[in-house]
């Protein structure tokens, strides 16, 4: 009897910041009272949330003893060196020498390491997500299959997309921008409440008038309201038929969210800030949402799939979130989404993907309202020469 092949183990891990600098900050120009501090951050007054003036992402490169490269990516907008230090100082020592084929077991072991030190979210699980994506990428390349094939049955070769964010300074210009995407074959849109200078009701009314009755228009409320305010706003928005209301309450107010889901008469979507299926269970078990929005940059593939399968078992829609990134975790999100039958759409950050689509070797395509799934082994993309030129290693 022949002996089993020797596994190709992890040999090295490297972490990089990728510069995604643009002329305008994410979501659009600074509003009155919004100023950039000496560290390069500003706070959006509409949602009290910090953003960097210069967009960036955090990319993880994992290499095996045989030289197989795996690429991961995680949330790098805020304090990216904190996440990088977790990888470099601690996680790397527990991943080197391990078999990428044991990726889910390794994920759970790394998750357990910080059980008494804030393991439920934040920078630690973002770091774990970046490594997790890279290990899945390697595993796919080692067996010559896409991540979708590794995960099981691929349900589709393409995924419907919605246009997210309308980063123009005036309401009329935002309507014009949405209409220009409609002319390119997109029928679904989402606007951000903090940038709706005349208020979310006026924003939705204007977009509905411009885009027509058949367009789907969602409103991202950015965790801004109390439960009673959210229900009152839902009542005011109802005549203009919002597709869904995203993140109406602070994420910790689970009971309030459940009350809004029951009493608003609107479809409630949440989940971009979740890291694990445990976050999902806390909301799903309380019937606090109708649409689940896992964010690959926070979850990695392992937890993304656990969240997705739990949502499916409760007959909920899945519409994955896609934050600012260089294309790597977006590709991973598309691979995972292709295996979940409950995925009905996927976020398209046009203001990021369009100017930086050349950052991946297999250029990600979102045309005529649809993402095309990468077909090559692993997650299906790798950094192009342009991305590599924008990468700075963190040691």
C-alpha positions in Angstrom: 0.0 0.0 0.0 1.4 3.4 -1.0 1.8 6.0 1.7 -0.4 9.2 1.6 1.2 12.2 0.0 3.2 14.5 2.3 1.1 17.6 3.1 2.3 21.0 1.8 2.5 23.0 5.0 2.4 26.7 5.7 5.9 28.2 5.6 5.4 32.0 5.9 2.8 34.7 6.4 3.2 38.4 5.3 0.8 41.3 5.9 0.5 44.4 3.6 -1.4 47.7 3.6 -2.9 48.4 0.2 -3.3 52.1 -0.7 -6.8 52.8 -2.2 -6.5 56.6 -2.1 -9.1 58.5 -4.0 -9.9 62.2 -4.5 -13.1 61.9 -2.4 -13.5 60.1 0.9 -15.7 57.1 1.0 -19.4 58.0 0.5 -18.5 61.5 -0.8 -17.1 64.9 0.1 -16.8 66.0 3.7 -20.0 67.8 5.0 -20.1 70.9 7.2 -18.4 70.2 10.5 -16.5 67.2 9.3 -12.7 67.8 9.5 -9.7 65.5 9.1 -7.6 65.3 12.2 -3.8 65.0 12.3 -4.0 61.2 12.2 -6.0 61.3 8.9 -9.4 60.4 10.4 -12.7 62.2 10.4 -16.2 61.5 11.8 -19.3 61.5 9.7 -21.8 63.6 11.7 -24.7 61.6 10.2 -23.7 58.4 11.9 -21.0 59.4 14.4 -18.6 56.8 12.8 -14.9 57.3 12.1 -13.5 57.0 8.6 -10.0 57.6 7.1 -9.5 60.3 4.6 -7.4 57.9 2.5 -9.0 54.4 1.9 -6.8 51.4 2.4 -7.1 47.6 3.0 -5.1 44.9 4.7 -3.9 42.0 2.5 -2.5 38.7 3.9 -0.1 36.5 1.9 0.4 32.9 3.1 3.0 30.7 1.4 3.5 27.0 1.7 6.7 25.0 1.7 6.2 24.2 -2.0 5.7 27.8 -2.8 1.9 27.9 -3.2 0.6 31.4 -2.5 -2.7 32.1 -0.8 -4.2 35.6 -0.6 -6.5 36.9 2.0 -7.9 40.3 2.8 -9.5 41.9 5.8 -10.9 45.2 7.0 -8.1 47.8 7.0 -9.9 51.2 7.1 -9.2 52.0 10.8 -6.0 51.3 12.7 -4.8 48.6 10.2 -1.5 48.2 12.0 -3.4 46.8 15.0 -4.8 44.0 13.0 -1.4 43.4 11.3 0.3 43.2 14.7 -2.1 40.5 15.9 -1.1 38.5 12.8 2.6 39.1 12.9 3.1 38.9 16.7 0.8 36.1 17.6 -1.2 34.2 14.9 1.6 33.5 12.6 3.4 31.3 15.1 0.3 29.1 15.4 -0.3 28.8 11.6 3.2 28.1 10.3 3.8 24.4 10.0 0.0 23.7 9.7 -1.8 22.0 6.8 -4.1 24.4 4.8 -6.4 21.4 4.3 -7.2 21.7 8.0 -8.4 25.3 7.6 -11.7 25.0 9.5 -10.1 23.1 12.4 -7.3 25.7 12.5 -9.8 28.6 12.4 -11.6 27.2 15.5 -8.3 26.7 17.3 -7.2 30.3 16.6 -10.7 31.5 17.7 -10.3 29.7 21.1 -6.9 31.3 21.8 -8.4 34.6 22.8 -11.4 33.3 24.7 -10.7 35.5 27.7 -9.5 38.6 25.7 -12.2 39.9 23.5 -12.6 37.0 21.1 -16.1 38.0 20.0 -15.2 40.7 17.5 -13.0 43.5 16.5 -9.4 43.4 15.3 -8.7 39.9 16.4 -11.4 38.3 14.3 -10.6 40.5 11.4 -7.1 39.2 11.6 -8.4 35.6 11.7 -10.7 36.4 8.7 -7.7 37.5 6.5 -5.8 34.3 7.3 -8.8 32.1 6.8 -9.4 33.4 3.3 -5.8 32.8 2.4 -5.9 29.2 3.7 -9.0 28.5 1.6 -7.3 30.0 -1.4 -4.3 27.7 -0.9 -6.5 24.6 -0.4 -8.3 25.3 -3.7 -5.1 25.7 -5.6 -3.6 22.6 -4.1 -6.5 20.5 -5.5 -7.1 22.5 -8.6 -10.6 23.6 -7.6 -12.4 26.9 -6.9 -13.4 27.7 -3.4 -17.0 27.3 -4.5 -16.2 23.7 -5.6 -14.5 23.1 -2.3 -17.6 24.2 -0.4 -19.9 21.8 -2.2 -22.6 22.5 -4.7 -22.2 25.7 -6.8 -25.7 27.0 -7.3 -24.9 29.6 -9.9 -22.3 31.0 -12.2 -23.3 34.7 -11.7 -24.8 36.7 -8.9 -27.2 39.7 -9.1 -25.6 43.0 -7.8 -26.9 46.2 -6.4 -25.2 49.6 -6.7 -24.1 50.8 -3.3 -23.5 54.4 -2.4 -24.1 57.5 -4.4 -21.0 59.6 -3.6 -22.2 63.0 -5.0 -22.6 66.2 -3.1 -26.1 67.2 -4.1 -29.4 65.2 -4.3 -29.9 65.9 -8.0 -26.4 64.7 -8.8 -27.0 61.5 -6.7 -30.1 60.8 -8.7 -28.2 61.4 -11.9 -25.5 58.9 -10.8 -28.1 56.3 -10.0 -29.8 56.8 -13.3 -26.5 56.4 -15.1 -26.1 53.0 -13.5 -29.7 52.1 -14.4 -28.8 52.8 -18.0 -26.0 50.3 -17.6 -28.4 47.6 -16.7 -28.6 47.8 -12.9 -32.1 47.8 -11.2 -31.1 47.8 -7.5 -29.6 50.6 -5.4 -28.7 51.6 -1.9 -28.2 55.1 -0.5 -26.5 56.0 2.8 -28.5 58.0 5.3 -25.5 60.1 6.5 -25.1 61.5 3.0 -28.8 62.2 2.5 -28.5 66.0 3.2 -32.2 66.6 2.9 -33.1 63.6 4.9 -33.8 59.9 4.0 -37.5 60.5 3.1 -36.7 63.2 0.6 -33.7 61.1 -0.7 -35.9 58.0 -1.3 -38.7 60.1 -2.8 -36.4 61.7 -5.3 -34.7 58.4 -6.2 -38.0 56.7 -6.7 -39.3 59.5 -8.9 -36.1 59.4 -11.0 -35.6 55.6 -11.2 -39.2 54.5 -11.6 -41.5 52.1 -9.8 -39.6 48.9 -10.8 -36.3 49.9 -9.3 -35.3 48.4 -5.9 -34.0 51.1 -3.6 -32.6 50.3 -0.1 -31.7 52.7 2.7 -28.7 52.2 4.9 -29.5 53.8 8.2 -26.0 53.3 9.7 -27.2 52.3 13.2 -28.4 55.8 13.8 -31.9 55.5 15.3 -33.8 54.4 18.4 -36.4 51.8 18.0 -39.3 54.3 18.1 -37.5 56.6 15.7 -36.8 53.8 13.3 -40.5 52.7 13.2 -41.6 56.2 12.7 -39.1 56.7 9.8 -40.3 53.4 8.3 -43.8 54.7 8.3 -42.7 57.9 6.5 -40.7 55.9 3.9 -43.4 53.4 3.2 -45.1 55.4 0.4 -41.9 55.2 -1.6 -41.5 51.4 -1.1 -38.0 50.9 0.2 -36.4 47.6 -0.8 -35.0 47.2 2.7 -33.9 49.3 5.7 -30.3 48.4 6.7 -28.9 48.7 10.2 -31.6 50.9 11.8 -30.4 50.6 15.4 -27.1 50.3 17.3 -26.0 46.8 16.9 -26.0 46.0 20.6 -29.8 46.8 20.9 -30.9 43.3 19.9 -34.3 43.5 21.6 -35.0 46.9 20.0 -34.1 45.5 16.6 -36.5 42.6 17.1 -39.2 45.1 18.0 -38.5 47.1 14.8 -38.5 44.0 12.6 -42.0 43.1 14.1 -43.5 46.6 14.0 -42.0 48.6 11.2 -43.8 46.8 8.3 -40.5 47.0 6.4 -37.8 44.5 5.5 -34.9 44.8 7.9 -31.4 43.9 6.9 -28.4 43.6 9.3 -25.1 41.8 9.6 -22.1 43.7 8.1 -20.5 44.1 11.5 -20.9 40.5 12.6 -17.8 38.3 12.8 -19.3 34.8 13.6 -22.4 32.7 13.5 -22.9 33.4 17.2 -23.6 37.1 16.3 -26.1 35.8 13.7 -27.8 33.5 16.1 -28.4 36.3 18.7 -30.4 38.2 16.0 -32.0 35.4 14.0 -33.2 33.5 17.0 -35.0 36.7 18.1 -36.5 37.2 14.7 -34.8 40.5 14.6 -34.1 40.6 10.8 -35.4 39.5 7.4 -32.2 39.8 5.4 -28.7 38.7 6.6 -25.6 40.6 5.3 -22.4 38.8 6.1 -19.2 40.8 5.3 -16.4 38.6 4.1 -13.8 41.1 5.3 -14.9 40.5 8.9 -15.9 36.8 8.8 -13.6 35.0 6.5 -14.9 32.1 4.5 -15.4 29.7 7.4 -17.7 32.0 9.4 -19.3 33.5 6.3 -20.6 30.0 5.4 -21.7 29.2 9.0 -23.7 32.4 9.0 -25.1 31.7 5.6 -26.2 28.2 6.4 -27.8 29.3 9.7 -29.7 32.0 7.8 -30.8 29.5 5.2 -32.0 27.1 7.8 -34.3 29.9 9.0 -35.6 30.7 5.5 -34.0 34.2 5.5 -32.6 36.0 2.5 -28.8 36.6 2.3 -27.5 39.7 0.6 -23.7 39.8 1.4 -22.2 43.1 2.3 -19.0 44.3 0.6 -16.9 47.0 2.2 -13.9 48.8 1.0 -11.3 46.4 -0.3 -8.8 45.7 -3.1 -10.9 42.8 -4.6 -9.5 39.8 -2.7 -12.2 39.4 -0.1 -14.8 40.4 -2.7 -13.7 37.4 -4.8 -13.9 35.2 -1.8 -17.4 36.5 -1.0 -18.6 35.7 -4.5 -17.2 32.2 -4.3 -19.0 31.5 -1.0 -22.2 33.2 -2.2 -22.4 31.0 -5.3 -23.0 28.0 -3.0 -25.8 29.5 -0.9 -29.3 29.2 -2.5 -30.7 32.0 -0.3 -28.4 34.7 -1.8 -30.6 37.0 -3.8 -28.2 39.9 -4.5 -24.7 41.1 -3.5 -23.4 44.6 -2.8 -21.4 46.3 -5.5 -19.2 49.1 -4.2 -18.8 50.7 -7.6 -16.8 53.7 -6.3 -14.1 51.2 -5.2 -14.3 48.3 -7.6 -14.5 50.4 -10.8 -11.3 52.5 -10.2 -9.4 49.6 -8.7 -10.6 46.6 -10.7 -7.2 46.4 -12.3 -5.8 45.5 -8.9 -6.6 41.8 -9.4 -5.0 39.5 -12.0 -8.4 38.0 -12.9 -10.3 41.3 -13.3 -13.5 41.1 -11.3 -16.5 41.8 -13.5 -19.8 43.4 -12.5 -21.7 44.3 -15.7 -25.4 44.8 -16.5 -26.4 44.2 -12.9 -24.5 41.0 -12.4 -21.3 39.7 -11.0 -19.5 37.0 -13.0 -18.0 34.3 -10.8 -14.2 33.8 -11.1 -13.5 30.3 -12.4 -9.8 29.7 -11.6 -8.7 27.6 -8.6 -8.9 29.1 -5.1 -10.7 32.4 -4.7 -10.1 33.1 -8.3 -8.0 36.3 -8.1 -4.5 37.3 -7.2 -2.8 40.7 -6.8 -1.9 42.3 -10.2 1.3 44.2 -10.7 -0.7 47.4 -10.0 -1.8 46.1 -6.6 1.6 44.9 -5.7 2.9 48.4 -6.4 0.3 49.8 -4.0 1.2 47.3 -1.2 3.4 48.1 1.7 4.6 45.3 4.0 4.0 45.6 7.7 6.6 43.7 9.7 
